[in-house]
């Protein structure tokens, strides 16, 4: 059985003591970069079996002592930790509920990870072997789903932000950098205690924690930004608060999407990581389209993971793979549950909302490769802003009259093959090298148009100029104009182009 972690966590946080702990860890150089340089690129994925190797890699330095105590969650001599973070830092550990401090040894009772320039305490602990040993109110720090939610969150300067199902509070902490006020909700009181501790560790004072399920603690309130990494996993279980929503099928995700829209102010954005079910082959995204159609918002549905019921069951029960009997039972239970629902496909991904004035609202779906995804906040803002402008255009001439520019790092590619004494163009692609990394196949002529965009000329004039430089006939010019209208709209909606 794993060592119980976080036993020192207190409902009432000693803010001053926690602030001192955070300051001393930062002063000691406790960062993501320092840890990976010391322990390797796989350090943050380390588990119990990796500890012997990790411990041998640790240098006998002050920073090595800090990493041993707070990253690998190993007892350290009190004298060594005092040398590393000072008497003031050590004396604050117990007051903050972070560690037990004895005359000879300090035992840290929770893991503190450096994440995105923050310090995040949680129940994450590399010393456990079996996820079955995790407490039901387990609080994770920054999971793969957390990273996706972070990457898909637009970050304008706002008055009020809401983090629903806050967990460790990491998304509330990130939002606090660009929101005057952040409200964090969670049904798990332990998660809220961690959120308050983490706010104190980072010297953040504009987060208010409220206990309750999903949006219940904020009834009647509206926000400029809503973030939710929901407990969205579709399963027959209700064992872990951070994973299992306790609702049937994908009802928790539907509720998150529809209720988030109700709490959005005009001009507001929502970034929601959820799951949805597909009941017919080739129609796996019907449900999120139905959900978002009723919100009165522009929406962007971004499937990231997906699989048939067996793949879904195997993925979410992989932690049992060393116990064949338990693994087989879990897969049987999960596939039976999904089979009774008539499920063909389970998708997981982001749903983004933008509330704006206007009678008509648009939806689009784009598959995202998790390995390619980077910080997409700026791209998302550009995309929704462009969609708002396009929705007000009545004719093609409105787009041709607009000034359009390249936005972000756009890469133009031509695929060439030799033929005789020359070469022929086999294909052309426009790539946005940031955010969701969208790629669009276009004609070679359109590469010329995109390359000529600088925002200083009408889109129509740029098209005419390219056609003239290529000595196009009137018919060829008309074909280029049609292509440019279609491609231009698509690239504007993807955030690769923008209006000037």
C-alpha positions in Angstrom: 0.0 0.0 0.0 1.2 3.5 -0.7 2.2 5.9 2.0 -0.7 8.2 2.9 0.1 11.6 1.4 -1.2 15.0 2.2 -2.1 14.1 5.8 -0.9 17.5 6.9 -3.3 19.3 4.6 -5.5 21.7 6.6 -8.8 23.2 5.8 -7.6 26.6 7.2 -4.4 27.4 5.4 -1.6 29.4 7.2 -1.2 31.8 4.3 1.9 33.4 5.6 3.7 30.1 6.3 2.7 28.8 2.9 3.9 32.0 1.2 7.3 31.6 2.9 7.5 28.0 1.7 6.9 29.1 -1.8 9.5 31.9 -1.6 12.2 29.6 -0.2 11.6 26.9 -2.9 11.8 29.5 -5.7 14.9 31.0 -4.1 16.5 27.5 -4.0 16.1 27.3 -7.8 13.3 24.6 -7.7 12.1 24.8 -11.3 10.9 22.4 -14.1 14.1 23.1 -16.0 16.3 22.3 -13.0 14.5 19.0 -12.3 14.8 17.8 -15.9 18.4 18.8 -16.1 19.1 16.9 -12.9 16.9 13.8 -13.5 16.2 13.6 -17.2 13.3 14.4 -19.5 11.1 11.6 -18.1 11.5 12.9 -14.5 7.9 14.1 -14.3 6.5 10.7 -15.3 8.6 8.8 -12.6 6.9 6.2 -10.5 8.0 4.0 -7.7 10.0 1.6 -9.9 12.0 4.6 -11.2 13.0 5.9 -7.7 16.2 3.9 -7.3 17.6 5.4 -10.6 16.3 8.9 -9.8 17.8 8.9 -6.3 21.2 7.8 -7.7 21.1 10.7 -10.2 20.5 13.3 -7.5 23.6 15.3 -6.8 24.6 15.9 -3.1 23.8 19.6 -3.4 21.3 21.9 -1.7 19.1 21.8 -4.8 19.4 18.0 -4.8 18.1 17.9 -1.2 15.1 20.1 -2.2 14.3 17.8 -5.2 14.6 14.7 -3.0 12.2 16.1 -0.5 9.5 17.8 -2.6 9.7 16.1 -6.0 10.6 12.6 -5.1 8.8 12.9 -1.7 11.6 11.2 0.3 12.6 11.9 3.9 15.6 14.1 4.2 17.9 15.1 7.2 16.6 18.2 8.9 20.1 19.7 8.8 20.5 19.2 5.1 17.1 20.8 4.3 17.9 23.7 6.6 21.1 24.3 4.6 19.0 24.2 1.4 16.1 26.4 2.3 17.1 28.1 5.6 15.7 27.9 9.1 12.8 30.2 8.1 11.8 27.9 5.3 12.0 24.7 7.4 10.1 26.2 10.3 7.3 27.2 7.9 6.8 23.7 6.5 4.9 22.3 9.5 2.9 25.5 10.0 1.8 25.3 6.4 0.8 21.6 6.8 3.4 20.6 4.1 5.7 18.4 6.2 6.4 16.9 9.6 9.7 18.4 10.9 11.6 16.4 13.5 15.0 17.0 15.1 16.7 14.6 12.7 14.4 14.2 9.7 11.8 16.1 7.6 9.0 14.1 6.0 7.1 15.9 3.3 3.5 14.9 3.3 2.5 16.1 -0.2 4.2 16.6 -3.5 5.0 20.1 -4.7 5.6 20.4 -8.4 6.9 23.4 -10.4 4.4 23.8 -13.2 4.2 26.6 -15.7 6.1 29.0 -13.4 3.9 27.9 -10.5 4.3 25.7 -7.5 1.5 23.2 -7.2 1.0 20.9 -4.2 -1.2 17.8 -4.6 -1.5 14.1 -3.8 0.7 13.2 -6.8 3.3 10.9 -5.4 6.0 8.9 -7.2 6.3 6.4 -4.3 3.1 4.5 -5.0 2.7 1.5 -7.3 -1.0 1.0 -7.6 -3.6 3.5 -8.6 -6.1 1.3 -6.8 -4.5 2.6 -3.5 -5.4 6.2 -4.3 -7.9 7.8 -1.9 -11.3 8.5 -3.5 -10.8 12.3 -3.0 -7.3 12.1 -4.6 -6.2 15.5 -6.0 -3.9 15.5 -9.0 -1.5 18.3 -9.8 -1.1 18.8 -13.6 -2.2 15.8 -15.7 -2.2 15.3 -19.5 -5.8 16.6 -19.4 -4.7 19.6 -17.4 -2.1 20.4 -20.1 -4.7 20.2 -22.8 -7.1 22.4 -20.9 -4.3 24.9 -20.3 -3.2 24.9 -24.0 -6.8 25.4 -25.2 -7.6 28.3 -22.8 -7.7 31.8 -24.4 -6.2 34.4 -22.1 -7.5 37.9 -22.6 -7.4 40.3 -19.7 -10.7 39.9 -18.0 -12.7 41.0 -14.9 -14.0 37.6 -13.7 -12.9 34.1 -14.4 -14.4 30.8 -13.2 -12.6 27.4 -12.8 -15.2 24.6 -12.5 -14.0 21.4 -10.8 -10.7 23.1 -9.9 -8.9 20.1 -8.4 -5.4 21.4 -7.3 -6.4 24.8 -8.5 -3.9 25.0 -11.3 -6.2 26.5 -13.8 -7.5 29.0 -11.3 -3.8 30.0 -10.6 -3.1 30.4 -14.3 -6.3 32.5 -14.8 -5.4 34.7 -11.8 -2.5 36.1 -13.9 -4.9 37.8 -16.3 -8.2 38.0 -14.4 -9.0 40.5 -11.6 -11.1 37.9 -9.8 -11.2 34.1 -10.0 -13.8 31.8 -8.5 -12.8 28.2 -8.1 -15.5 25.5 -7.4 -15.2 21.9 -6.5 -17.4 19.3 -4.8 -14.2 17.8 -3.3 -13.4 19.8 -0.1 -9.9 18.4 -0.2 -9.4 19.9 -3.7 -10.4 23.4 -2.4 -8.0 23.1 0.5 -5.2 22.3 -2.0 -6.3 25.3 -4.1 -6.1 27.7 -1.2 -2.7 26.2 -0.2 -1.4 26.6 -3.8 -2.7 30.2 -4.0 -0.7 30.9 -0.8 2.4 29.1 -2.1 2.4 31.4 -5.1 1.4 34.6 -3.4 -1.9 34.8 -5.3 -4.7 36.6 -3.5 -7.5 37.0 -6.1 -8.9 33.4 -6.0 -12.1 32.6 -4.1 -12.9 29.0 -3.4 -16.5 27.7 -3.2 -17.6 24.2 -2.4 -20.3 22.6 -4.5 -21.0 20.5 -7.6 -20.1 22.1 -10.9 -21.9 25.5 -11.3 -24.1 25.2 -8.2 -21.9 27.6 -6.1 -22.2 30.4 -8.7 -25.9 30.4 -9.5 -27.0 33.7 -11.1 -23.5 34.9 -11.7 -21.7 35.5 -15.0 -18.1 35.4 -16.1 -15.8 36.6 -18.9 -13.8 33.3 -18.9 -14.9 29.8 -17.8 -12.5 26.9 -17.6 -13.4 23.4 -16.8 -11.4 20.2 -16.9 -14.4 18.1 -16.1 -14.5 14.7 -14.4 -15.7 13.6 -17.8 -14.7 9.9 -18.1 -17.6 7.8 -19.3 -17.6 4.8 -17.1 -19.7 2.6 -14.8 -17.6 3.8 -11.8 -17.9 6.6 -9.3 -14.7 5.9 -7.3 -12.5 9.0 -7.9 -13.8 12.5 -7.7 -11.1 13.8 -10.1 -12.1 11.3 -12.9 -15.7 10.1 -12.5 -18.5 12.7 -12.7 -21.1 10.5 -11.0 -23.6 11.1 -13.9 -24.8 8.6 -16.4 -23.3 8.3 -19.9 -21.9 11.7 -21.0 -24.4 13.7 -19.1 -21.8 15.5 -17.0 -20.2 16.8 -20.2 -23.5 18.0 -21.6 -24.3 19.8 -18.4 -20.9 21.5 -18.3 -21.3 22.8 -21.9 -24.8 24.0 -21.6 -24.5 25.5 -18.2 -21.1 27.2 -19.0 -22.9 29.0 -21.8 -25.6 30.3 -19.4 -22.9 31.8 -17.2 -20.9 33.5 -19.9 -21.0 37.3 -20.2 -21.3 38.9 -23.7 -17.9 38.6 -25.3 -16.9 35.8 -22.9 -15.1 32.6 -23.6 -15.3 29.1 -22.3 -12.6 26.3 -22.5 -14.1 23.0 -21.6 -12.4 19.5 -21.6 -15.2 17.0 -21.9 -16.3 13.7 -23.4 -19.1 12.6 -25.7 -20.6 9.5 -27.1 -21.2 8.5 -30.7 -24.0 6.0 -31.5 -23.6 5.6 -35.2 -20.6 5.0 -37.4 -19.3 8.2 -39.0 -21.4 10.4 -36.7 -19.4 10.5 -33.6 -19.6 14.3 -33.2 -23.4 14.7 -33.4 -23.9 15.1 -29.7 -21.6 18.1 -29.1 -23.1 19.8 -32.1 -26.5 19.4 -30.6 -25.2 20.7 -27.2 -23.5 23.8 -28.7 -26.4 24.6 -31.1 -28.6 25.4 -28.1 -26.1 27.6 -26.4 -26.4 30.8 -28.4 -22.6 30.9 -28.7 -20.1 30.3 -31.5 -18.4 26.9 -30.8 -15.3 25.1 -31.8 -15.3 21.3 -31.2 -11.8 19.8 -31.0 -11.8 16.0 -30.7 -8.4 14.9 -29.4 -8.7 11.3 -28.2 -11.2 8.7 -29.4 -11.8 5.0 -29.6 -14.3 2.2 -29.7 -15.7 0.9 -26.3 -13.0 -1.7 -25.9 -10.2 0.8 -26.6 -11.8 3.3 -24.2 -12.1 0.7 -21.4 -8.6 -0.6 -21.9 -7.1 2.9 -21.8 -8.8 4.0 -18.7 -8.0 0.8 -16.8 -4.4 0.5 -17.9 -3.4 1.0 -14.3 -4.7 -2.6 -13.6 -2.8 -4.2 -16.4 -0.4 -5.9 -13.9 -3.4 -7.6 -12.3 -4.9 -9.7 -15.2 -8.0 -10.7 -13.2 -8.9 -7.2 -12.1 -8.0 -5.8 -15.6 -10.3 -8.4 -17.3 -13.2 -7.6 -14.9 -12.9 -3.9 -15.4 -12.8 -4.2 -19.1 -15.8 -6.5 -19.0 -17.8 -4.1 -16.8 -16.9 -1.0 -18.9 -17.6 -2.6 -22.3 -20.9 -4.0 -21.0 -21.9 -0.6 -19.7 -21.1 1.1 -23.0 -22.8 -1.8 -24.9 -26.0 -1.3 -23.0 -25.9 2.4 -23.9 -25.5 1.4 -27.6 -22.2 3.3 -27.9 -20.1 3.0 -31.1 -17.4 5.5 -30.3 -16.2 7.6 -27.3 -14.5 10.9 -27.9 -12.6 13.2 -25.6 -11.5 16.7 -26.4 -12.1 20.4 -26.1 -15.2 22.4 -26.6 -14.7 26.2 -26.9 -17.4 28.7 -26.7 -17.6 32.4 -27.5 -20.7 34.4 -26.6 -21.3 37.4 -28.8 -24.2 39.5 -30.1 -25.8 38.3 -33.3 -28.8 36.3 -34.5 -26.8 33.5 -36.0 -23.9 31.5 -34.5 -21.5 29.1 -36.1 -20.0 25.8 -35.1 -17.0 24.0 -36.5 -15.1 20.7 -35.8 -11.4 20.2 -36.2 -9.4 17.1 -35.1 -6.4 18.0 -33.0 -3.2 15.9 -32.6 -2.3 15.9 -28.9 1.4 15.6 -29.8 1.2 18.8 -31.9 -0.8 20.9 -29.6 0.9 23.9 -28.0 -0.4 27.1 -26.4 -3.4 27.9 -28.6 -4.8 30.8 -26.7 -3.9 33.6 -29.2 -4.9 31.5 -32.1 -8.3 30.8 -30.5 -8.9 34.5 -29.9 -8.1 35.3 -33.5 -10.3 32.6 -34.8 -13.4 33.6 -32.9 -12.8 37.3 -33.7 -12.6 36.4 -37.4 -15.7 34.3 -37.2 -17.6 37.2 -35.6 -16.5 39.5 -38.5 -17.4 36.9 -41.2 -20.8 36.4 -39.7 -21.6 40.0 -40.4 -20.6 39.8 -44.0 -23.5 39.5 -46.4 -21.7 38.9 -49.7 -18.3 37.7 -51.1 -17.6 41.4 -51.9 -17.5 42.2 -48.2 -14.5 39.8 -47.8 -12.8 41.0 -50.9 -13.1 44.6 -49.6 -11.5 43.7 -46.3 -7.8 44.0 -45.4 -6.5 40.5 -44.5 -3.0 39.7 -43.0 -1.1 36.6 -42.1 -1.4 35.9 -38.3 1.2 34.0 -36.4 4.0 31.8 -37.8 2.5 30.6 -41.1 4.6 28.2 -43.2 3.9 27.8 -46.9 5.0 24.6 -48.6 5.2 23.4 -52.2 5.7 19.8 -53.1 7.8 19.4 -56.3 8.7 16.5 -58.5 11.1 16.5 -61.5 9.6 16.0 -64.9 11.7 16.0 -68.0 14.0 19.0 -67.8 11.9 20.9 -65.2 9.7 20.3 -62.2 6.0 20.2 -61.6 4.0 21.2 -58.5 2.4 18.1 -56.9 0.8 19.9 -54.0 0.8 23.0 -51.7 0.1 23.4 -48.0 -0.5 26.3 -45.6 0.6 25.4 -42.1 0.1 27.4 -38.9 3.1 26.6 -36.7 1.6 27.3 -33.3 -1.5 26.4 -31.3 -3.4 23.5 -32.8 -1.1 23.4 -35.8 -3.7 23.3 -38.5 -2.7 22.4 -42.0 -4.7 23.2 -45.2 -4.1 21.8 -48.7 -4.3 24.6 -51.3 -3.4 25.3 -54.9 0.0 26.6 -55.8 -1.6 29.8 -56.9 -3.0 30.3 -53.4 0.5 30.1 -51.9 1.2 33.2 -54.0 -1.9 34.9 -52.6 -1.1 34.1 -49.0 2.6 35.1 -49.4 1.4 38.5 -50.7 -0.9 39.3 -47.7 0.4 42.2 -45.5 -2.9 43.7 -44.3 -2.2 46.9 -46.2 -4.3 46.1 -49.3 -7.8 44.9 -50.0 -8.0 41.1 -50.2 -9.5 41.4 -53.7 -6.7 43.7 -54.8 -4.1 41.1 -53.7 -5.9 38.4 -55.7 -6.0 40.6 -58.8 -2.3 41.4 -58.4 -1.3 37.8 -58.1 -3.4 36.9 -61.1 -1.8 39.7 -63.1 1.7 38.6 -62.2 0.9 35.0 -63.3 -0.6 36.3 -66.6 -3.9 34.6 -65.8 -6.8 34.7 -68.3 -10.2 36.1 -67.1 -11.4 32.6 -66.5 -8.3 31.7 -64.5 -8.6 34.9 -62.5 -12.2 34.0 -61.7 -11.2 30.5 -60.6 -8.4 32.0 -58.3 -11.0 34.4 -56.8 -13.3 31.5 -56.0 -10.4 29.6 -54.4 -9.2 32.6 -52.5 -12.7 33.2 -51.0 -13.0 29.6 -49.8 -9.4 29.3 -48.5 -9.4 32.7 -47.0 -12.5 32.0 -45.0 -11.1 28.7 -43.8 -7.8 30.2 -42.7 -9.5 33.1 -41.0 -11.7 30.6 -39.0 -8.6 28.6 -38.1 -6.7 31.7 -36.8 -4.0 31.5 -39.5 -5.2 34.8 -41.1 -6.7 37.8 -39.4 -8.5 41.0 -40.4 -6.5 44.2 -40.1 
